[in-house]
Amino acid sequence: MLSNITIGALLILLTTAVHAGGMALSLRSIRNHAAIAGWRLHLNRVFRVGRVVLMMYLVAIMEVLIWGAAYLAFDVIDGFEKAIYFSAVTFTT
């Protein structure tokens, strides 16, 4: 039982680090762009927000894959598709 808690805690720590790294990269990518006047300012903001959303979506996929790989590595779930599906379903809740 203690080993399961330890493994879970390490996975949470790993996915938190991945998420924090993704957020840091996202924020750095939008912070370095100067604002442009007029209608281009609005378009620029839309693209910056879109870029952050896309980057965080990719980070979420990485986190799902990490948990799916752990399910496979510890023989919790049989099969790659089932492990990834279970990981994605539980991740989104």
C-alpha positions in Angstrom: 0.0 0.0 0.0 2.8 2.4 0.9 4.5 1.7 -2.4 1.3 2.6 -4.3 1.1 5.9 -2.5 4.8 6.6 -3.2 4.4 5.8 -6.9 1.3 8.0 -7.1 3.0 10.8 -5.3 6.0 10.7 -7.6 3.8 10.7 -10.7 1.9 13.7 -9.3 5.2 15.4 -8.7 6.4 14.6 -12.2 3.2 15.8 -13.9 3.2 19.0 -11.8 6.8 19.7 -12.9 5.8 19.1 -16.6 2.8 21.4 -16.2 4.8 24.1 -14.5 7.5 23.9 -17.2 4.8 24.1 -19.9 3.2 27.2 -18.2 6.6 28.8 -17.9 7.4 28.3 -21.6 3.9 29.6 -22.6 4.3 32.7 -20.5 7.7 33.4 -21.8 6.5 33.0 -25.4 3.8 35.7 -25.0 5.7 38.0 -22.7 8.4 38.7 -25.3 6.0 40.1 -27.9 5.4 43.9 -28.0 1.9 45.1 -28.4 0.9 46.5 -31.8 -1.5 49.4 -32.1 -5.0 49.3 -33.7 -6.8 46.3 -35.0 -3.6 44.4 -35.1 -3.4 44.6 -31.3 -6.6 42.6 -31.0 -5.4 40.0 -33.6 -2.1 39.8 -31.8 -3.8 39.1 -28.5 -6.0 36.4 -30.1 -3.0 34.6 -31.5 -1.1 34.9 -28.2 -4.0 33.3 -26.3 -4.4 30.7 -28.9 -0.7 29.8 -28.7 -0.9 29.4 -24.9 -4.0 27.2 -25.2 -2.3 25.0 -27.8 0.9 24.7 -25.8 -1.0 23.7 -22.7 -3.0 21.2 -24.7 0.2 19.6 -25.7 1.4 19.6 -22.1 -1.8 17.9 -21.1 -1.2 15.2 -23.7 2.2 14.6 -22.3 0.8 14.3 -18.8 -1.8 11.7 -20.0 1.0 9.8 -21.7 3.1 9.8 -18.5 0.2 8.3 -16.5 -0.6 5.8 -19.3 3.0 4.7 -19.4 3.0 4.2 -15.6 -0.2 2.1 -15.9 1.6 -0.1 -18.5 4.9 -0.3 -16.6 3.2 -1.5 -13.4 0.8 -3.9 -15.3 -2.2 -2.0 -13.9 -3.9 -2.0 -17.3 -3.3 -4.3 -20.3 -2.7 -2.7 -23.6 -1.5 0.7 -24.7 -4.9 2.0 -26.0 -6.7 1.1 -22.8 -4.0 2.6 -20.6 -4.0 5.9 -22.6 -7.8 6.0 -22.7 -8.2 5.4 -19.0 -5.5 8.0 -18.3 -7.2 10.5 -20.5 -10.7 9.9 -19.0 -9.4 10.2 -15.4 -7.3 13.2 -16.3 -10.2 15.2 -17.7 -12.3 14.6 -14.7 
